[in-house]
């Protein structure tokens, strides 16, 4: 209550101090959230790099196995159907991989 009995009003100085306190609280909360975001960004980058490396090594390994089977173990007549099925299964596997729902941890 003020001197006249009416409701107390914040002065410009009082309002500024209240907002300054609120701003300090928001800044500390923002710092905490920024730290958590940086950790999540680093984890996401690591997972993306892992996926890229695995996605690149699988076709290379398939090529190496088929190459070895063609020139050391079997002839091309035997390996040709295998290479066809390996080649045609790649896009199908990757399609289902990308369509699968992501796992949330």
C-alpha positions in Angstrom: 0.0 0.0 0.0 1.2 3.5 -0.8 0.8 6.6 1.3 -2.7 7.3 0.0 -4.0 3.8 0.7 -4.0 2.6 -2.9 -2.2 -0.4 -4.4 1.6 -0.2 -4.5 3.1 0.3 -7.9 6.5 -0.6 -9.0 8.7 2.4 -9.8 10.8 2.4 -12.9 13.8 1.5 -10.8 12.0 -1.4 -9.0 10.7 -2.8 -12.3 14.2 -2.6 -13.8 15.7 -4.4 -10.8 13.1 -7.2 -11.0 13.7 -7.6 -14.7 17.5 -7.6 -14.1 17.1 -10.5 -11.6 14.9 -12.4 -14.0 17.5 -11.8 -16.8 20.3 -13.2 -14.6 18.3 -16.3 -13.9 17.5 -16.8 -17.6 21.2 -16.3 -18.5 22.2 -19.0 -16.1 19.5 -21.4 -17.5 20.7 -20.6 -21.0 24.3 -21.5 -20.2 23.1 -24.8 -18.8 21.1 -25.5 -21.9 23.9 -24.5 -24.2 26.3 -26.9 -22.4 23.7 -29.7 -22.8 23.2 -28.8 -26.5 27.0 -28.9 -27.1 27.2 -32.4 -25.6 24.3 -33.6 -27.7 25.8 -32.0 -30.9 29.1 -33.9 -30.3 27.3 -37.2 -29.7 25.2 -36.7 -32.9 28.3 -35.9 -34.9 30.0 -39.1 -33.6 26.9 -41.2 -34.5 26.7 -39.7 -38.0 30.4 -40.3 -38.6 30.0 -43.9 -37.5 27.1 -44.4 -39.9 29.0 -42.9 -42.8 32.0 -45.1 -42.2 29.9 -48.3 -41.8 27.9 -47.4 -44.9 31.1 -47.0 -46.8 32.8 -50.1 -45.6 29.9 -52.5 -46.2 30.1 -52.2 -50.1 33.9 -52.4 -49.9 33.8 -55.6 -47.9 31.2 -57.0 -50.3 33.4 -56.2 -53.2 36.5 -57.8 -51.5 34.6 -61.0 -50.7 33.2 -61.3 -54.2 36.6 -60.6 -55.8 38.2 -63.3 -53.7 35.5 -65.8 -54.5 35.8 -65.0 -58.2 39.5 -65.3 -58.6 40.6 -67.8 -55.9 37.8 -70.1 -54.8 35.2 -70.3 -57.6 34.8 -69.2 -61.2 32.7 -66.3 -62.5 29.9 -68.7 -63.5 29.3 -69.5 -59.8 29.9 -66.0 -58.4 27.8 -64.1 -61.0 24.4 -65.0 -59.4 25.9 -64.2 -55.9 27.1 -60.8 -57.0 23.7 -60.1 -58.6 21.9 -60.9 -55.4 24.4 -59.0 -53.2 24.1 -55.9 -55.5 20.3 -56.0 -55.6 20.0 -56.5 -51.8 22.0 -53.4 -51.0 19.4 -50.8 -51.9 16.7 -52.9 -50.3 18.6 -53.2 -47.0 19.4 -49.4 -47.0 15.7 -48.6 -47.8 14.5 -50.5 -44.8 17.3 -49.1 -42.7 16.2 -45.5 -43.5 12.5 -46.3 -43.1 13.0 -48.0 -39.7 11.9 -45.7 -36.8 14.9 -44.2 -34.9 15.6 -45.6 -31.5 15.2 -43.0 -28.7 17.5 -43.4 -25.8 
